[in-house]
Amino acid sequence: MQRDAIVVHEDSSFIVYKHFDLKERRVTKVRLNRGSLPYSVQTASAEQRAQIVDIWKRFGFKANLIDQAGKITHLCDMYLDFYPPGGRGSLLESVPPRVSLPLQLDAGGADEFEFFKIAQITIQDSHLSVTLREGKTVEGKFLPPSAQPMEVRILGITDRYDPASQDVFDFSIPLPQLKSITFE
């Protein structure tokens, strides 16, 4: 049984819904073939959809982002996703979104830091300084998860997110356009 999901498209062959994936700690979209399993759909009211989104916001990663111009954005359900260079075109399907930060460390080697372990990320051009919740700071460059050319973007939900939206986010910015990310 899938609860707290919002149907975004339904026809005679498929149903598409978005829901909070607790394991990934982000909102995802699922396409279900109508003939795959027996199920029933109970459509939620606008008020119920808003309550569902509020639940999603409680469990996703929250952060305050400061862009290069100094504008502050509070983001819920934050995650990284990957686009072709320049952000034009569709998502790079072969590179899944993530809630971790892979780094090529200045001190040598590489590591991947789960968002829940990070207190703050300071960005200066392509250099990242990551302050962990344990107090340690590591520095390096973003380590792309693929050899494909890509643009890493921060995506998430703001307070203006429309629960009726087809999308699972309403905010997107390339990582290099940020000065800092401070996790709650």
N, C-alpha and C positions, 0 to 999 in steps of 0.2 A: 504494500500500500504506500503510495506517495502522497504525503500531506504537505501543506504549505507550498504548493506549486501553483503557478499561474499559467494558464493556457494562452498561447500567443497566436496559434493558428490551428484550425481544425477543418478537415475535409473528409470525404468518404474513404480515403486511403490512409491518411496519417493524422496524428495529433502531435503538435509541437508545444512543449511547455518549458518553462524555466523554473529552476528550483535551486535551493542552497545545497551544495555538495559539502557535507560536513567534513569528510576526509580531506578535501582540497581547500576547504574554508573559503569558497568563492561561489558565486552564482554561475550556474551552467545551463545550457539549453539542451534539451533531449528531444529527439524525433522518434516517435513510436509508431510502428506499423499497426494499423487497427486490427489486423488479423493475428498479431503475434501472441497476445494474451487476452483473456477476458478481463475487462475493466469497465468501470463506470466513471463518468466525469460529472462533478458537481461544480457548476460555475459560481465563482465568488462574486460578491458585490464589489463596487469600487472601494467601499470602506474596508471590506475584508481583505482586498488586495493590498491596500495601504498597510494594514496590520501585518500581513505576510512579509512585506518589504521591511517593516520595522524589526521583525524577528531576524531576517537575514542580516540586517545592520548590526545586531547585537553579537553575532558570532563571527563575522568576517573581520579581517585586519583593518584597523582604523589608523589613519595617519593625517598629519598636517603637512601639506606640500607647500613649499615656497618656490615660485618660479624665478627666472632670471630678472624679471621686472619688479620682483618683490611682492607679487600678489600671493595671498595665502588661500589655499583651498583645503577644506576638511573633506576627507574621503573615507568612505566605508567600503568594505568588501574589496580592498585593493589587491591587485595582482599584476604580474608582468605578462605582456603578450608581445607577439613578434609579427612585424609587417615587412613588406618589401621596402628597400631603401626609399626614403622620402615619404613614407607612409601612404603611398598610392597603391591601390589594388586591394586585394582581399588578404585576409590573414594567411600566414604561412601555416597551412594545415598540418604539415609534417612536424612542426615544432609546437608542442603543446604549451598552453599558458602555465604559469607556475607562481607559487607563493614562496619563492626562495630566490636568493641572489648569488649567482655563480661569479667568483672573482679569480682573476689571475693576480696573485699576490705579489706586491713589490719585493717582499722578502724571499720570493721564490716559491714555486709550487702553485697549487690552485686549491680552492675550497668552495663549498656552497653553504650559504647561511640561510636557514629557515627564517622567515619574517618574525616568528615569535621570539627568536633569539636576538633580534636587532632593536636597539633603542633609537638610533639615528643614522642616516646616511647623508654625508655632505658631498656634493658634486661640484667639481671644478674641471670644466672641459670634459675629457674622457677619464679623469682621475676620480676615484671614489674613496672616501674615508668612512669606514663603517665602525660605529661605536656599538659594541654588543651590550646587552643588558647586564652582563657580568662585570662590565667596566673596562674590558679590554678593547683596544682600537686596532683594526687591521686596515691596510691600505692596498689599493690595486686598481685594476681596470676590469670593467665588465667582461666576463668570459662568455662569448656567444655559445649557445648550446648546439650550434650547427655551423658547418663550413659555408652554408648559403649566405649571401649578402642579406643583411636584415637591419631593421630599425627596432630597438627595444622601446616599448611604450608602457607607461603606467596607466592602468585602467581601473575604474571603480564607480561607485555610486555616490552622488552628492545628495544634499537635502532636497534638491529640485528633481530628483529621479521620479519619472512617471511610471507607476506600477503597470500601466497598460502598454508600455513600450515593448516593441518586439526585441529590443536589445537588452543585454544583461549588464550594461554599463551606460552612463551618461557623461562620463568624463574620460578623456584620453589625452596624454601629453608624452612626447618623446622624452626619455630619461635625460638626455643632455640639456634640455630646456629648463631643468630644475636646478635650484641651488641646494635644497635640502629636503629631506623626508624625515619627519619625526613621528615615530610610532607611539600610539597610546598604550 
